[in-house]
Amino acid sequence: MLGLREVPKPPELAKRGGAWFESDTSAVKVHLGVKADFRPALKAHPAFLVRDLEQMLAVCRAQGCEVKDDEPPLTDYWRAHVFDPFGNRVELMQAL
């Protein structure tokens, strides 16, 4: 939904699990790890600056993700939080 594709991890890191993702231009890279005693991140979270927040939220909702508008809003950004299928919070922001 974020437009990132999974890329192979270096062999010496692949055995640790997790996944790496990046944008087509490689300008955005996200590395995710795993833990045996997983608990969703409800407070700590990544934030992504997007160009069209309304469209991104529509895609997230269409895929069944929970979306919450940010309260209180920031002066310079429109923000919302999306919860992935595992319960982790991801912040999406658009500059005003």
Biopython code that builds the backbone (N, CA, C, O; Angstrom):
import numpy as np
from Bio.PDB.StructureBuilder import StructureBuilder

atoms = [
    (1, "MET", "N", (0.817, -1.199, 0.000)),
    (1, "MET", "CA", (0.000, 0.000, 0.000)),
    (1, "MET", "C", (0.857, 1.257, 0.000)),
    (1, "MET", "O", (0.433, 2.291, -0.516)),
    (2, "LEU", "N", (2.058, 1.185, 0.571)),
    (2, "LEU", "CA", (2.943, 2.345, 0.604)),
    (2, "LEU", "C", (3.785, 2.478, -0.658)),
    (2, "LEU", "O", (4.524, 3.450, -0.808)),
    (3, "GLY", "N", (3.681, 1.515, -1.563)),
    (3, "GLY", "CA", (4.452, 1.573, -2.803)),
    (3, "GLY", "C", (5.899, 1.165, -2.623)),
    (3, "GLY", "O", (6.755, 1.555, -3.418)),
    (4, "LEU", "N", (6.186, 0.387, -1.592)),
    (4, "LEU", "CA", (7.544, -0.096, -1.362)),
    (4, "LEU", "C", (7.608, -1.566, -1.745)),
    (4, "LEU", "O", (6.675, -2.327, -1.489)),
    (5, "ARG", "N", (8.718, -1.959, -2.360)),
    (5, "ARG", "CA", (8.877, -3.365, -2.733)),
    (5, "ARG", "C", (9.903, -4.012, -1.804)),
    (5, "ARG", "O", (10.829, -3.355, -1.330)),
    (6, "GLU", "N", (9.724, -5.310, -1.551)),
    (6, "GLU", "CA", (10.679, -6.017, -0.707)),
    (6, "GLU", "C", (11.955, -6.254, -1.504)),
    (6, "GLU", "O", (11.906, -6.631, -2.675)),
    (7, "VAL", "N", (13.092, -6.032, -0.863)),
    (7, "VAL", "CA", (14.398, -6.273, -1.484)),
    (7, "VAL", "C", (15.146, -7.300, -0.647)),
    (7, "VAL", "O", (14.930, -7.388, 0.562)),
    (8, "PRO", "N", (16.024, -8.078, -1.277)),
    (8, "PRO", "CA", (16.759, -9.096, -0.529)),
    (8, "PRO", "C", (17.696, -8.467, 0.499)),
    (8, "PRO", "O", (18.332, -7.445, 0.242)),
    (9, "LYS", "N", (17.763, -9.095, 1.652)),
    (9, "LYS", "CA", (18.731, -8.683, 2.670)),
    (9, "LYS", "C", (20.074, -9.337, 2.341)),
    (9, "LYS", "O", (20.105, -10.385, 1.697)),
    (10, "PRO", "N", (21.175, -8.737, 2.773)),
    (10, "PRO", "CA", (22.462, -9.409, 2.596)),
    (10, "PRO", "C", (22.425, -10.773, 3.293)),
    (10, "PRO", "O", (21.811, -10.907, 4.352)),
    (11, "PRO", "N", (23.073, -11.779, 2.713)),
    (11, "PRO", "CA", (23.005, -13.134, 3.272)),
    (11, "PRO", "C", (23.353, -13.213, 4.761)),
    (11, "PRO", "O", (22.732, -13.975, 5.502)),
    (12, "GLU", "N", (24.334, -12.436, 5.198)),
    (12, "GLU", "CA", (24.732, -12.500, 6.608)),
    (12, "GLU", "C", (23.663, -11.930, 7.546)),
    (12, "GLU", "O", (23.675, -12.225, 8.741)),
    (13, "LEU", "N", (22.740, -11.120, 7.020)),
    (13, "LEU", "CA", (21.651, -10.574, 7.825)),
    (13, "LEU", "C", (20.337, -11.323, 7.608)),
    (13, "LEU", "O", (19.462, -11.292, 8.474)),
    (14, "ALA", "N", (20.189, -11.983, 6.485)),
    (14, "ALA", "CA", (18.937, -12.679, 6.160)),
    (14, "ALA", "C", (18.605, -13.753, 7.187)),
    (14, "ALA", "O", (17.431, -14.003, 7.461)),
    (15, "LYS", "N", (19.624, -14.393, 7.759)),
    (15, "LYS", "CA", (19.379, -15.465, 8.724)),
    (15, "LYS", "C", (18.741, -14.958, 10.012)),
    (15, "LYS", "O", (18.225, -15.754, 10.797)),
    (16, "ARG", "N", (18.768, -13.661, 10.240)),
    (16, "ARG", "CA", (18.159, -13.068, 11.439)),
    (16, "ARG", "C", (16.649, -12.862, 11.290)),
    (16, "ARG", "O", (15.958, -12.570, 12.266)),
    (17, "GLY", "N", (16.144, -13.014, 10.065)),
    (17, "GLY", "CA", (14.727, -12.769, 9.812)),
    (17, "GLY", "C", (14.473, -11.305, 9.500)),
    (17, "GLY", "O", (15.410, -10.534, 9.296)),
    (18, "GLY", "N", (13.217, -10.928, 9.463)),
    (18, "GLY", "CA", (12.853, -9.555, 9.129)),
    (18, "GLY", "C", (12.777, -9.361, 7.630)),
    (18, "GLY", "O", (12.872, -10.319, 6.862)),
    (19, "ALA", "N", (12.606, -8.119, 7.219)),
    (19, "ALA", "CA", (12.473, -7.814, 5.799)),
    (19, "ALA", "C", (12.918, -6.380, 5.540)),
    (19, "ALA", "O", (12.827, -5.514, 6.410)),
    (20, "TRP", "N", (13.395, -6.155, 4.338)),
    (20, "TRP", "CA", (13.783, -4.820, 3.891)),
    (20, "TRP", "C", (12.883, -4.427, 2.733)),
    (20, "TRP", "O", (12.537, -5.254, 1.890)),
    (21, "PHE", "N", (12.505, -3.144, 2.700)),
    (21, "PHE", "CA", (11.653, -2.608, 1.648)),
    (21, "PHE", "C", (12.248, -1.295, 1.169)),
    (21, "PHE", "O", (12.918, -0.596, 1.929)),
    (22, "GLU", "N", (12.003, -0.959, -0.100)),
    (22, "GLU", "CA", (12.435, 0.351, -0.592)),
    (22, "GLU", "C", (11.552, 0.807, -1.742)),
    (22, "GLU", "O", (10.862, 0.015, -2.384)),
    (23, "SER", "N", (11.600, 2.119, -1.979)),
    (23, "SER", "CA", (10.831, 2.706, -3.077)),
    (23, "SER", "C", (11.544, 2.436, -4.397)),
    (23, "SER", "O", (12.702, 2.022, -4.410)),
    (24, "ASP", "N", (10.848, 2.672, -5.502)),
    (24, "ASP", "CA", (11.436, 2.438, -6.825)),
    (24, "ASP", "C", (12.696, 3.264, -7.053)),
    (24, "ASP", "O", (13.606, 2.824, -7.756)),
    (25, "THR", "N", (12.759, 4.450, -6.468)),
    (25, "THR", "CA", (13.930, 5.308, -6.652)),
    (25, "THR", "C", (14.988, 5.065, -5.580)),
    (25, "THR", "O", (16.056, 5.677, -5.614)),
    (26, "SER", "N", (14.706, 4.187, -4.642)),
    (26, "SER", "CA", (15.583, 3.889, -3.493)),
    (26, "SER", "C", (15.719, 5.077, -2.547)),
    (26, "SER", "O", (16.593, 5.076, -1.680)),
    (27, "ALA", "N", (14.868, 6.088, -2.699)),
    (27, "ALA", "CA", (14.918, 7.252, -1.810)),
    (27, "ALA", "C", (14.367, 6.916, -0.430)),
    (27, "ALA", "O", (14.744, 7.540, 0.562)),
    (28, "VAL", "N", (13.474, 5.927, -0.367)),
    (28, "VAL", "CA", (12.878, 5.506, 0.899)),
    (28, "VAL", "C", (13.249, 4.053, 1.134)),
    (28, "VAL", "O", (13.020, 3.191, 0.286)),
    (29, "LYS", "N", (13.835, 3.793, 2.318)),
    (29, "LYS", "CA", (14.198, 2.428, 2.687)),
    (29, "LYS", "C", (13.686, 2.164, 4.099)),
    (29, "LYS", "O", (13.840, 2.989, 5.000)),
    (30, "VAL", "N", (13.075, 0.998, 4.269)),
    (30, "VAL", "CA", (12.552, 0.610, 5.571)),
    (30, "VAL", "C", (13.073, -0.786, 5.886)),
    (30, "VAL", "O", (12.902, -1.718, 5.101)),
    (31, "HIS", "N", (13.713, -0.916, 7.048)),
    (31, "HIS", "CA", (14.215, -2.215, 7.497)),
    (31, "HIS", "C", (13.411, -2.626, 8.722)),
    (31, "HIS", "O", (13.328, -1.884, 9.701)),
    (32, "LEU", "N", (12.820, -3.818, 8.658)),
    (32, "LEU", "CA", (11.983, -4.316, 9.747)),
    (32, "LEU", "C", (12.602, -5.574, 10.339)),
    (32, "LEU", "O", (13.050, -6.468, 9.621)),
    (33, "GLY", "N", (12.615, -5.618, 11.666)),
    (33, "GLY", "CA", (13.111, -6.799, 12.363)),
    (33, "GLY", "C", (11.965, -7.569, 12.973)),
    (33, "GLY", "O", (10.816, -7.129, 12.939)),
    (34, "VAL", "N", (12.285, -8.722, 13.534)),
    (34, "VAL", "CA", (11.276, -9.567, 14.161)),
    (34, "VAL", "C", (11.761, -9.992, 15.540)),
    (34, "VAL", "O", (12.961, -10.067, 15.805)),
    (35, "LYS", "N", (10.790, -10.269, 16.413)),
    (35, "LYS", "CA", (11.082, -10.776, 17.749)),
    (35, "LYS", "C", (10.140, -11.944, 18.026)),
    (35, "LYS", "O", (8.979, -11.933, 17.618)),
    (36, "ALA", "N", (10.654, -12.938, 18.720)),
    (36, "ALA", "CA", (9.833, -14.112, 19.037)),
    (36, "ALA", "C", (8.635, -13.733, 19.907)),
    (36, "ALA", "O", (7.545, -14.276, 19.725)),
    (37, "ASP", "N", (8.823, -12.815, 20.840)),
    (37, "ASP", "CA", (7.736, -12.397, 21.739)),
    (37, "ASP", "C", (7.103, -11.094, 21.242)),
    (37, "ASP", "O", (7.013, -10.116, 21.984)),
    (38, "PHE", "N", (6.672, -11.093, 19.998)),
    (38, "PHE", "CA", (6.136, -9.902, 19.339)),
    (38, "PHE", "C", (4.967, -9.290, 20.099)),
    (38, "PHE", "O", (4.057, -9.983, 20.555)),
    (39, "ARG", "N", (5.025, -7.966, 20.221)),
    (39, "ARG", "CA", (3.910, -7.155, 20.693)),
    (39, "ARG", "C", (3.829, -5.938, 19.787)),
    (39, "ARG", "O", (4.862, -5.343, 19.480)),
    (40, "PRO", "N", (2.633, -5.546, 19.348)),
    (40, "PRO", "CA", (2.541, -4.404, 18.433)),
    (40, "PRO", "C", (3.045, -3.118, 19.066)),
    (40, "PRO", "O", (2.879, -2.894, 20.265)),
    (41, "ALA", "N", (3.658, -2.282, 18.251)),
    (41, "ALA", "CA", (4.139, -0.973, 18.699)),
    (41, "ALA", "C", (2.967, -0.002, 18.676)),
    (41, "ALA", "O", (2.533, 0.432, 17.609)),
    (42, "LEU", "N", (2.461, 0.335, 19.845)),
    (42, "LEU", "CA", (1.304, 1.232, 19.931)),
    (42, "LEU", "C", (1.724, 2.683, 20.136)),
    (42, "LEU", "O", (0.961, 3.591, 19.806)),
    (43, "LYS", "N", (2.913, 2.922, 20.671)),
    (43, "LYS", "CA", (3.388, 4.277, 20.917)),
    (43, "LYS", "C", (4.498, 4.635, 19.914)),
    (43, "LYS", "O", (4.359, 5.579, 19.136)),
    (44, "ALA", "N", (5.587, 3.877, 19.944)),
    (44, "ALA", "CA", (6.679, 4.115, 18.993)),
    (44, "ALA", "C", (6.187, 3.746, 17.604)),
    (44, "ALA", "O", (5.482, 2.752, 17.432)),
    (45, "HIS", "N", (6.563, 4.554, 16.605)),
    (45, "HIS", "CA", (6.078, 4.287, 15.258)),
    (45, "HIS", "C", (6.904, 5.035, 14.224)),
    (45, "HIS", "O", (7.486, 6.078, 14.524)),
    (46, "PRO", "N", (6.957, 4.500, 12.996)),
    (46, "PRO", "CA", (7.571, 5.260, 11.910)),
    (46, "PRO", "C", (6.560, 6.268, 11.368)),
    (46, "PRO", "O", (5.350, 6.101, 11.525)),
    (47, "ALA", "N", (7.073, 7.304, 10.736)),
    (47, "ALA", "CA", (6.218, 8.292, 10.074)),
    (47, "ALA", "C", (6.712, 8.448, 8.641)),
    (47, "ALA", "O", (7.915, 8.530, 8.395)),
    (48, "PHE", "N", (5.778, 8.488, 7.706)),
    (48, "PHE", "CA", (6.108, 8.664, 6.300)),
    (48, "PHE", "C", (5.453, 9.941, 5.803)),
    (48, "PHE", "O", (4.262, 10.163, 6.020)),
    (49, "LEU", "N", (6.242, 10.786, 5.131)),
    (49, "LEU", "CA", (5.732, 11.996, 4.500)),
    (49, "LEU", "C", (5.230, 11.595, 3.115)),
    (49, "LEU", "O", (5.990, 11.059, 2.308)),
    (50, "VAL", "N", (3.949, 11.854, 2.838)),
    (50, "VAL", "CA", (3.339, 11.461, 1.567)),
    (50, "VAL", "C", (2.839, 12.697, 0.824)),
    (50, "VAL", "O", (2.626, 13.748, 1.429)),
    (51, "ARG", "N", (2.654, 12.567, -0.482)),
    (51, "ARG", "CA", (2.189, 13.702, -1.292)),
    (51, "ARG", "C", (0.675, 13.844, -1.277)),
    (51, "ARG", "O", (0.163, 14.961, -1.339)),
    (52, "ASP", "N", (-0.057, 12.722, -1.193)),
    (52, "ASP", "CA", (-1.513, 12.759, -1.268)),
    (52, "ASP", "C", (-2.090, 11.904, -0.145)),
    (52, "ASP", "O", (-2.435, 10.740, -0.348)),
    (53, "LEU", "N", (-2.189, 12.499, 1.044)),
    (53, "LEU", "CA", (-2.645, 11.763, 2.221)),
    (53, "LEU", "C", (-4.056, 11.232, 2.042)),
    (53, "LEU", "O", (-4.344, 10.106, 2.446)),
    (54, "GLU", "N", (-4.936, 12.017, 1.447)),
    (54, "GLU", "CA", (-6.325, 11.577, 1.249)),
    (54, "GLU", "C", (-6.374, 10.281, 0.433)),
    (54, "GLU", "O", (-7.093, 9.347, 0.788)),
    (55, "GLN", "N", (-5.618, 10.230, -0.647)),
    (55, "GLN", "CA", (-5.568, 9.031, -1.490)),
    (55, "GLN", "C", (-4.958, 7.862, -0.723)),
    (55, "GLN", "O", (-5.466, 6.744, -0.798)),
    (56, "MET", "N", (-3.883, 8.105, 0.007)),
    (56, "MET", "CA", (-3.218, 7.040, 0.764)),
    (56, "MET", "C", (-4.161, 6.456, 1.817)),
    (56, "MET", "O", (-4.203, 5.240, 2.008)),
    (57, "LEU", "N", (-4.914, 7.317, 2.497)),
    (57, "LEU", "CA", (-5.853, 6.834, 3.509)),
    (57, "LEU", "C", (-6.995, 6.050, 2.869)),
    (57, "LEU", "O", (-7.480, 5.078, 3.449)),
    (58, "ALA", "N", (-7.425, 6.462, 1.685)),
    (58, "ALA", "CA", (-8.474, 5.719, 0.978)),
    (58, "ALA", "C", (-7.986, 4.312, 0.638)),
    (58, "ALA", "O", (-8.738, 3.346, 0.772)),
    (59, "VAL", "N", (-6.747, 4.191, 0.204)),
    (59, "VAL", "CA", (-6.170, 2.884, -0.106)),
    (59, "VAL", "C", (-6.092, 2.036, 1.159)),
    (59, "VAL", "O", (-6.442, 0.856, 1.141)),
    (60, "CYS", "N", (-5.641, 2.625, 2.241)),
    (60, "CYS", "CA", (-5.529, 1.896, 3.508)),
    (60, "CYS", "C", (-6.895, 1.409, 3.991)),
    (60, "CYS", "O", (-7.039, 0.262, 4.414)),
    (61, "ARG", "N", (-7.878, 2.272, 3.925)),
    (61, "ARG", "CA", (-9.235, 1.873, 4.336)),
    (61, "ARG", "C", (-9.773, 0.760, 3.438)),
    (61, "ARG", "O", (-10.397, -0.182, 3.926)),
    (62, "ALA", "N", (-9.536, 0.863, 2.137)),
    (62, "ALA", "CA", (-10.009, -0.153, 1.194)),
    (62, "ALA", "C", (-9.367, -1.510, 1.471)),
    (62, "ALA", "O", (-9.947, -2.552, 1.166)),
    (63, "GLN", "N", (-8.173, -1.491, 2.048)),
    (63, "GLN", "CA", (-7.480, -2.735, 2.388)),
    (63, "GLN", "C", (-7.842, -3.229, 3.783)),
    (63, "GLN", "O", (-7.309, -4.238, 4.246)),
    (64, "GLY", "N", (-8.761, -2.509, 4.463)),
    (64, "GLY", "CA", (-9.238, -2.947, 5.769)),
    (64, "GLY", "C", (-8.430, -2.461, 6.953)),
    (64, "GLY", "O", (-8.612, -2.960, 8.064)),
    (65, "CYS", "N", (-7.545, -1.505, 6.748)),
    (65, "CYS", "CA", (-6.749, -0.967, 7.854)),
    (65, "CYS", "C", (-7.546, 0.062, 8.640)),
    (65, "CYS", "O", (-8.312, 0.838, 8.068)),
    (66, "GLU", "N", (-7.362, 0.061, 9.939)),
    (66, "GLU", "CA", (-7.965, 1.077, 10.801)),
    (66, "GLU", "C", (-7.199, 2.382, 10.606)),
    (66, "GLU", "O", (-5.968, 2.382, 10.584)),
    (67, "VAL", "N", (-7.919, 3.488, 10.467)),
    (67, "VAL", "CA", (-7.317, 4.807, 10.270)),
    (67, "VAL", "C", (-7.872, 5.753, 11.326)),
    (67, "VAL", "O", (-9.082, 5.805, 11.549)),
    (68, "LYS", "N", (-6.978, 6.507, 11.980)),
    (68, "LYS", "CA", (-7.394, 7.515, 12.962)),
    (68, "LYS", "C", (-6.730, 8.839, 12.619)),
    (68, "LYS", "O", (-5.516, 8.901, 12.422)),
    (69, "ASP", "N", (-7.542, 9.914, 12.548)),
    (69, "ASP", "CA", (-6.980, 11.248, 12.336)),
    (69, "ASP", "C", (-6.195, 11.647, 13.569)),
    (69, "ASP", "O", (-6.531, 11.264, 14.689)),
    (70, "ASP", "N", (-5.129, 12.432, 13.345)),
    (70, "ASP", "CA", (-4.287, 12.867, 14.450)),
    (70, "ASP", "C", (-5.007, 13.905, 15.287)),
    (70, "ASP", "O", (-5.670, 14.796, 14.755)),
    (71, "GLU", "N", (-4.875, 13.788, 16.579)),
    (71, "GLU", "CA", (-5.431, 14.768, 17.517)),
    (71, "GLU", "C", (-4.375, 15.105, 18.548)),
    (71, "GLU", "O", (-3.840, 14.180, 19.160)),
    (72, "PRO", "N", (-4.045, 16.328, 18.780)),
    (72, "PRO", "CA", (-4.419, 17.508, 17.995)),
    (72, "PRO", "C", (-3.572, 17.584, 16.733)),
    (72, "PRO", "O", (-2.459, 17.060, 16.699)),
    (73, "PRO", "N", (-4.087, 18.226, 15.704)),
    (73, "PRO", "CA", (-3.317, 18.349, 14.459)),
    (73, "PRO", "C", (-2.118, 19.286, 14.629)),
    (73, "PRO", "O", (-2.128, 20.169, 15.487)),
    (74, "LEU", "N", (-1.099, 19.087, 13.814)),
    (74, "LEU", "CA", (0.052, 19.986, 13.802)),
    (74, "LEU", "C", (-0.236, 21.151, 12.863)),
    (74, "LEU", "O", (-1.032, 21.022, 11.934)),
    (75, "THR", "N", (0.403, 22.273, 13.102)),
    (75, "THR", "CA", (0.197, 23.474, 12.287)),
    (75, "THR", "C", (0.600, 23.266, 10.834)),
    (75, "THR", "O", (-0.098, 23.720, 9.928)),
    (76, "ASP", "N", (1.715, 22.587, 10.601)),
    (76, "ASP", "CA", (2.273, 22.482, 9.251)),
    (76, "ASP", "C", (1.981, 21.169, 8.534)),
    (76, "ASP", "O", (2.361, 21.001, 7.375)),
    (77, "TYR", "N", (1.313, 20.237, 9.208)),
    (77, "TYR", "CA", (1.076, 18.919, 8.614)),
    (77, "TYR", "C", (-0.320, 18.411, 8.902)),
    (77, "TYR", "O", (-0.870, 18.633, 9.980)),
    (78, "TRP", "N", (-0.885, 17.726, 7.923)),
    (78, "TRP", "CA", (-2.101, 16.944, 8.109)),
    (78, "TRP", "C", (-1.590, 15.531, 8.360)),
    (78, "TRP", "O", (-0.813, 15.000, 7.567)),
    (79, "ARG", "N", (-2.020, 14.924, 9.450)),
    (79, "ARG", "CA", (-1.498, 13.612, 9.827)),
    (79, "ARG", "C", (-2.631, 12.656, 10.151)),
    (79, "ARG", "O", (-3.730, 13.060, 10.531)),
    (80, "ALA", "N", (-2.330, 11.380, 9.989)),
    (80, "ALA", "CA", (-3.249, 10.323, 10.397)),
    (80, "ALA", "C", (-2.414, 9.115, 10.781)),
    (80, "ALA", "O", (-1.275, 8.959, 10.340)),
    (81, "HIS", "N", (-2.997, 8.268, 11.606)),
    (81, "HIS", "CA", (-2.335, 7.028, 11.989)),
    (81, "HIS", "C", (-3.098, 5.864, 11.376)),
    (81, "HIS", "O", (-4.327, 5.812, 11.408)),
    (82, "VAL", "N", (-2.341, 4.946, 10.824)),
    (82, "VAL", "CA", (-2.888, 3.735, 10.224)),
    (82, "VAL", "C", (-2.340, 2.569, 11.029)),
    (82, "VAL", "O", (-1.173, 2.571, 11.419)),
    (83, "PHE", "N", (-3.174, 1.583, 11.276)),
    (83, "PHE", "CA", (-2.745, 0.412, 12.030)),
    (83, "PHE", "C", (-2.633, -0.764, 11.081)),
    (83, "PHE", "O", (-3.601, -1.131, 10.416)),
    (84, "ASP", "N", (-1.443, -1.357, 11.020)),
    (84, "ASP", "CA", (-1.227, -2.482, 10.111)),
    (84, "ASP", "C", (-1.957, -3.723, 10.622)),
    (84, "ASP", "O", (-2.494, -3.707, 11.730)),
    (85, "PRO", "N", (-1.985, -4.789, 9.840)),
    (85, "PRO", "CA", (-2.734, -5.990, 10.248)),
    (85, "PRO", "C", (-2.237, -6.621, 11.552)),
    (85, "PRO", "O", (-2.925, -7.463, 12.129)),
    (86, "PHE", "N", (-1.051, -6.224, 12.020)),
    (86, "PHE", "CA", (-0.487, -6.785, 13.244)),
    (86, "PHE", "C", (-0.690, -5.867, 14.443)),
    (86, "PHE", "O", (-0.272, -6.196, 15.554)),
    (87, "GLY", "N", (-1.334, -4.706, 14.227)),
    (87, "GLY", "CA", (-1.619, -3.772, 15.306)),
    (87, "GLY", "C", (-0.608, -2.658, 15.478)),
    (87, "GLY", "O", (-0.770, -1.822, 16.366)),
    (88, "ASN", "N", (0.437, -2.618, 14.654)),
    (88, "ASN", "CA", (1.440, -1.552, 14.747)),
    (88, "ASN", "C", (0.880, -0.250, 14.190)),
    (88, "ASN", "O", (0.111, -0.248, 13.229)),
    (89, "ARG", "N", (1.275, 0.849, 14.807)),
    (89, "ARG", "CA", (0.844, 2.170, 14.350)),
    (89, "ARG", "C", (1.863, 2.735, 13.363)),
    (89, "ARG", "O", (3.067, 2.679, 13.611)),
    (90, "VAL", "N", (1.383, 3.276, 12.251)),
    (90, "VAL", "CA", (2.211, 3.939, 11.254)),
    (90, "VAL", "C", (1.606, 5.312, 11.007)),
    (90, "VAL", "O", (0.413, 5.432, 10.727)),
    (91, "GLU", "N", (2.430, 6.341, 11.110)),
    (91, "GLU", "CA", (1.950, 7.715, 10.898)),
    (91, "GLU", "C", (2.186, 8.123, 9.450)),
    (91, "GLU", "O", (3.267, 7.905, 8.904)),
    (92, "LEU", "N", (1.176, 8.711, 8.838)),
    (92, "LEU", "CA", (1.283, 9.262, 7.481)),
    (92, "LEU", "C", (1.060, 10.763, 7.583)),
    (92, "LEU", "O", (0.120, 11.212, 8.239)),
    (93, "MET", "N", (1.926, 11.540, 6.932)),
    (93, "MET", "CA", (1.881, 13.001, 7.041)),
    (93, "MET", "C", (1.924, 13.642, 5.661)),
    (93, "MET", "O", (2.584, 13.146, 4.748)),
    (94, "GLN", "N", (1.212, 14.751, 5.528)),
    (94, "GLN", "CA", (1.284, 15.562, 4.309)),
    (94, "GLN", "C", (1.497, 17.004, 4.722)),
    (94, "GLN", "O", (0.771, 17.530, 5.565)),
    (95, "ALA", "N", (2.505, 17.649, 4.122)),
    (95, "ALA", "CA", (2.758, 19.064, 4.401)),
    (95, "ALA", "C", (1.590, 19.897, 3.899)),
    (95, "ALA", "O", (1.029, 19.620, 2.838)),
    (96, "LEU", "N", (1.224, 20.923, 4.671)),
    (96, "LEU", "CA", (0.128, 21.814, 4.270)),
    (96, "LEU", "C", (0.661, 23.002, 3.492)),
    (96, "LEU", "O", (-0.114, 23.861, 3.071)),
]
sb = StructureBuilder()
sb.init_structure("model")
sb.init_model(0)
sb.init_chain("A")
sb.init_seg("    ")
for serial, (resi, resn, name, xyz) in enumerate(atoms, 1):
    if name == "N":
        sb.init_residue(resn, " ", resi, " ")
    sb.init_atom(name, np.array(xyz, "f"), 0.0, 1.0, " ", f" {name:<3s}", serial, name[0])
structure = sb.get_structure()
